[in-house]
Amino acid sequence: MALFNFRSPPAQGQPAPDRAALEALMQGYSIEVMPRTAEKIADFRAILPAGTRVYIAHIDGTPISDMVATAARLRAAGMEPMPHFPARIIADRAELSDWVARYQDAADVRQALILGGGVSSPKGAYDNSMQLLETGLFDAFDRVHVAGHPEGNRDIGPDGGHAIILDALRQKQEFARSTGVKMAIVTQFAFEAKPVIAWADGLREQGVTLPVHLGVAGPAKLQTLIKFAVACGVGPSLRVLQKRAKDVSKLLLPFEPTELLADLAAHKAATPDFALEHVHFFPLGGIKANADWNIAHGGAAARPAQP
């Protein structure tokens, strides 16, 4: 199965993607920024639909003042900021409370992504996302998202930590039920539809009914994608990318997620109760390049707030 669309037309006899289904899947998409990448965008209203949920990645070492300023700028542009709260880089409850208060005061932040964080050992009192949820500091938020790993996560266990992750998702689902907060699972980026569908269906079979927001890598050069896949531990997909990289003719061609999303859109159209609720973009090739692709493929719902 081909995993990528390298701007080539469909093969003879192969149907073109169902544009209506793809546009339906693209509705309500979210996208991720960092303070330093957000600085490159003069006006988010020129590239994103009004009200777009924009995750703000908190990389270790980023000053909280930069994170808060980015959230305030997004709010002023009519977007919905959703900052990351990585457990392992937060010192203690006092610091976590301060972050929450600063986000709310400066940007009326009502949504958060709670995750363990990308460092190997805790820098403070917290080791995992459940500990942050249990502080009660997010009980009044409108929405809280938690991390999902269709390919597992070797930082959690040598086998990908699937059993540990499943147990944690059950705990988080119970937290959502008891507090009434809206919760969804946002995943690491993936490249092939069938394994994602099997993973999402498997969650349902195991009693995890939280909606899934699938992480998708936006348009990027293959070399760029390989670099991020290595950094993020995307193991099985990395092997596919390395095989592709041996074809020098494709190294300078951009990856686009058209085929992946078309396959998922077709499955969702045929299976309305499929767990996939929205798509979340990782703009690995740049925010504007990702937004331009979304505008070209997402129909009316992807039109920018101020074209």
ZAVO-303564 format. One line per field, with one value per residue (C-alpha): residue number from 1; residue in three letters; x, y, z. Coordinates in steps of 0.25 Angstrom, whole numbers. Layout:
BEGIN
pos	[NUM, ...]
code	[ALA, ...]
xx	[X, ...]
yy	[Y, ...]
zz	[Z, ...]
***
This chain:
BEGIN
pos	[1, 2, 3, 4, 5, 6, 7, 8, 9, 10, 11, 12, 13, 14, 15, 16, 17, 18, 19, 20, 21, 22, 23, 24, 25, 26, 27, 28, 29, 30, 31, 32, 33, 34, 35, 36, 37, 38, 39, 40, 41, 42, 43, 44, 45, 46, 47, 48, 49, 50, 51, 52, 53, 54, 55, 56, 57, 58, 59, 60, 61, 62, 63, 64, 65, 66, 67, 68, 69, 70, 71, 72, 73, 74, 75, 76, 77, 78, 79, 80, 81, 82, 83, 84, 85, 86, 87, 88, 89, 90, 91, 92, 93, 94, 95, 96, 97, 98, 99, 100, 101, 102, 103, 104, 105, 106, 107, 108, 109, 110, 111, 112, 113, 114, 115, 116, 117, 118, 119, 120, 121, 122, 123, 124, 125, 126, 127, 128, 129, 130, 131, 132, 133, 134, 135, 136, 137, 138, 139, 140, 141, 142, 143, 144, 145, 146, 147, 148, 149, 150, 151, 152, 153, 154, 155, 156, 157, 158, 159, 160, 161, 162, 163, 164, 165, 166, 167, 168, 169, 170, 171, 172, 173, 174, 175, 176, 177, 178, 179, 180, 181, 182, 183, 184, 185, 186, 187, 188, 189, 190, 191, 192, 193, 194, 195, 196, 197, 198, 199, 200, 201, 202, 203, 204, 205, 206, 207, 208, 209, 210, 211, 212, 213, 214, 215, 216, 217, 218, 219, 220, 221, 222, 223, 224, 225, 226, 227, 228, 229, 230, 231, 232, 233, 234, 235, 236, 237, 238, 239, 240, 241, 242, 243, 244, 245, 246, 247, 248, 249, 250, 251, 252, 253, 254, 255, 256, 257, 258, 259, 260, 261, 262, 263, 264, 265, 266, 267, 268, 269, 270, 271, 272, 273, 274, 275, 276, 277, 278, 279, 280, 281, 282, 283, 284, 285, 286, 287, 288, 289, 290, 291, 292, 293, 294, 295, 296, 297, 298, 299, 300, 301, 302, 303, 304, 305, 306, 307]
code	[MET, ALA, LEU, PHE, ASN, PHE, ARG, SER, PRO, PRO, ALA, GLN, GLY, GLN, PRO, ALA, PRO, ASP, ARG, ALA, ALA, LEU, GLU, ALA, LEU, MET, GLN, GLY, TYR, SER, ILE, GLU, VAL, MET, PRO, ARG, THR, ALA, GLU, LYS, ILE, ALA, ASP, PHE, ARG, ALA, ILE, LEU, PRO, ALA, GLY, THR, ARG, VAL, TYR, ILE, ALA, HIS, ILE, ASP, GLY, THR, PRO, ILE, SER, ASP, MET, VAL, ALA, THR, ALA, ALA, ARG, LEU, ARG, ALA, ALA, GLY, MET, GLU, PRO, MET, PRO, HIS, PHE, PRO, ALA, ARG, ILE, ILE, ALA, ASP, ARG, ALA, GLU, LEU, SER, ASP, TRP, VAL, ALA, ARG, TYR, GLN, ASP, ALA, ALA, ASP, VAL, ARG, GLN, ALA, LEU, ILE, LEU, GLY, GLY, GLY, VAL, SER, SER, PRO, LYS, GLY, ALA, TYR, ASP, ASN, SER, MET, GLN, LEU, LEU, GLU, THR, GLY, LEU, PHE, ASP, ALA, PHE, ASP, ARG, VAL, HIS, VAL, ALA, GLY, HIS, PRO, GLU, GLY, ASN, ARG, ASP, ILE, GLY, PRO, ASP, GLY, GLY, HIS, ALA, ILE, ILE, LEU, ASP, ALA, LEU, ARG, GLN, LYS, GLN, GLU, PHE, ALA, ARG, SER, THR, GLY, VAL, LYS, MET, ALA, ILE, VAL, THR, GLN, PHE, ALA, PHE, GLU, ALA, LYS, PRO, VAL, ILE, ALA, TRP, ALA, ASP, GLY, LEU, ARG, GLU, GLN, GLY, VAL, THR, LEU, PRO, VAL, HIS, LEU, GLY, VAL, ALA, GLY, PRO, ALA, LYS, LEU, GLN, THR, LEU, ILE, LYS, PHE, ALA, VAL, ALA, CYS, GLY, VAL, GLY, PRO, SER, LEU, ARG, VAL, LEU, GLN, LYS, ARG, ALA, LYS, ASP, VAL, SER, LYS, LEU, LEU, LEU, PRO, PHE, GLU, PRO, THR, GLU, LEU, LEU, ALA, ASP, LEU, ALA, ALA, HIS, LYS, ALA, ALA, THR, PRO, ASP, PHE, ALA, LEU, GLU, HIS, VAL, HIS, PHE, PHE, PRO, LEU, GLY, GLY, ILE, LYS, ALA, ASN, ALA, ASP, TRP, ASN, ILE, ALA, HIS, GLY, GLY, ALA, ALA, ALA, ARG, PRO, ALA, GLN, PRO]
xx	[0, 5, 6, 9, 4, 16, 7, 5, -9, -17, -12, -20, -33, -31, -42, -39, -42, -56, -55, -68, -64, -50, -56, -65, -53, -46, -56, -52, -38, -27, -12, 0, 10, 21, 24, 36, 28, 16, 25, 27, 12, 8, -7, -14, -27, -21, -18, -27, -42, -49, -49, -38, -33, -18, -9, 3, 14, 22, 36, 45, 53, 42, 39, 25, 24, 26, 15, 5, 8, 6, -8, -12, -8, -17, -28, -28, -28, -41, -34, -36, -22, -20, -6, 2, 4, 15, 16, 31, 35, 26, 33, 21, 6, 10, 16, 5, -5, 2, 3, -12, -15, -6, -12, -26, -23, -16, -23, -36, -31, -41, -35, -22, -14, -9, 3, 15, 25, 37, 48, 53, 52, 43, 49, 39, 27, 20, 23, 10, -2, -12, -5, -8, -22, -23, -19, -33, -27, -34, -47, -53, -47, -57, -48, -36, -29, -19, -9, -11, 0, -5, 9, 12, 22, 36, 38, 27, 31, 41, 29, 22, 15, 2, -4, 1, -5, -18, -20, -16, -27, -37, -33, -34, -48, -53, -47, -55, -68, -67, -63, -72, -60, -60, -48, -42, -30, -20, -10, 4, 5, 3, 4, -5, -20, -22, -13, -20, -34, -30, -24, -36, -46, -37, -39, -54, -53, -46, -56, -49, -60, -53, -53, -40, -33, -23, -9, -5, 8, 5, 13, 28, 40, 43, 56, 49, 39, 49, 56, 43, 39, 53, 51, 36, 39, 30, 36, 29, 26, 41, 45, 35, 41, 56, 52, 46, 58, 67, 59, 67, 57, 47, 56, 52, 38, 28, 20, 5, -5, -16, -16, -16, -28, -35, -35, -39, -50, -56, -56, -63, -73, -76, -75, -82, -79, -64, -56, -49, -55, -45, -31, -20, -8, 6, 12, 25, 28, 23, 10, 6, 9, 0, -11, -10, -11, -24, -30, -28, -34, -43, -54, -63, -59, -44, -46, -38, -45, -40, -36]
yy	[0, 14, 22, 36, 45, 51, 61, 50, 47, 35, 22, 18, 11, 17, 26, 40, 43, 46, 61, 63, 52, 58, 72, 66, 60, 73, 81, 86, 82, 87, 91, 92, 103, 107, 121, 122, 117, 126, 138, 135, 137, 152, 149, 136, 141, 141, 126, 119, 118, 126, 119, 108, 101, 104, 95, 102, 92, 94, 90, 88, 102, 110, 122, 122, 136, 133, 122, 132, 143, 133, 129, 143, 146, 134, 138, 153, 147, 139, 125, 115, 114, 100, 100, 88, 84, 74, 68, 65, 79, 85, 87, 86, 90, 104, 105, 98, 107, 119, 115, 112, 126, 133, 126, 129, 144, 147, 139, 133, 119, 109, 96, 89, 77, 69, 60, 53, 62, 59, 58, 45, 48, 57, 71, 73, 66, 60, 48, 46, 54, 47, 54, 67, 64, 60, 73, 79, 91, 86, 83, 96, 95, 93, 83, 74, 66, 54, 47, 35, 26, 17, 12, 11, 19, 13, 24, 17, 3, -5, -12, 1, 1, -2, -8, 3, 13, 6, 6, 21, 24, 17, 25, 38, 34, 32, 45, 51, 44, 48, 63, 65, 71, 69, 60, 54, 46, 54, 45, 45, 46, 34, 31, 19, 18, 3, 2, 15, 9, -4, 3, 12, 0, -7, 4, 3, -12, -10, 0, 13, 22, 35, 42, 42, 54, 47, 54, 56, 61, 73, 75, 74, 69, 54, 58, 67, 56, 46, 56, 58, 43, 40, 50, 46, 31, 28, 14, 6, 18, 22, 9, 12, 26, 20, 11, 22, 31, 21, 26, 39, 44, 46, 53, 67, 64, 68, 58, 62, 55, 54, 38, 36, 46, 41, 27, 31, 40, 28, 19, 30, 32, 17, 15, 27, 22, 22, 28, 38, 52, 62, 63, 70, 75, 75, 86, 80, 87, 100, 106, 114, 102, 93, 104, 106, 91, 91, 102, 95, 82, 86, 93, 104, 100, 102, 116, 126, 136, 148, 144]
zz	[0, -3, 9, 3, -7, -15, -23, -33, -40, -36, -43, -55, -50, -36, -31, -27, -13, -9, -7, 1, 11, 12, 15, 25, 32, 32, 39, 52, 50, 60, 58, 67, 69, 77, 82, 72, 60, 64, 63, 48, 45, 44, 45, 49, 43, 29, 29, 40, 41, 52, 65, 61, 73, 73, 82, 88, 90, 103, 100, 112, 114, 108, 117, 122, 119, 104, 105, 111, 101, 89, 96, 97, 83, 78, 87, 81, 67, 70, 72, 83, 90, 96, 103, 107, 121, 122, 135, 136, 134, 145, 158, 168, 170, 172, 159, 152, 159, 154, 140, 140, 146, 136, 124, 129, 133, 120, 110, 116, 114, 116, 109, 112, 107, 119, 116, 122, 115, 106, 117, 122, 137, 145, 149, 160, 167, 155, 147, 139, 133, 143, 154, 148, 146, 161, 166, 163, 155, 142, 147, 143, 129, 117, 111, 114, 104, 107, 99, 91, 84, 72, 71, 86, 93, 97, 107, 115, 112, 104, 97, 94, 108, 101, 114, 123, 113, 112, 127, 128, 118, 126, 138, 130, 124, 139, 142, 131, 135, 150, 147, 134, 127, 112, 108, 96, 92, 83, 76, 71, 56, 48, 33, 30, 32, 34, 47, 52, 50, 57, 69, 70, 69, 79, 89, 88, 90, 103, 108, 105, 98, 98, 84, 76, 70, 60, 59, 44, 39, 30, 17, 19, 12, 14, 21, 31, 33, 37, 46, 54, 54, 60, 71, 74, 74, 62, 61, 51, 42, 43, 36, 24, 23, 23, 12, 4, 6, -2, -14, -17, -26, -15, -5, -10, -13, -2, 6, 7, 16, 5, 4, 18, 21, 9, 14, 28, 22, 14, 26, 35, 24, 24, 39, 46, 60, 57, 69, 60, 63, 58, 51, 58, 49, 53, 43, 42, 29, 34, 39, 26, 17, 26, 26, 11, 9, 18, 10, -3, 2, 14, 7, 13, 27, 25, 19, 27, 36, 29, 14]
***
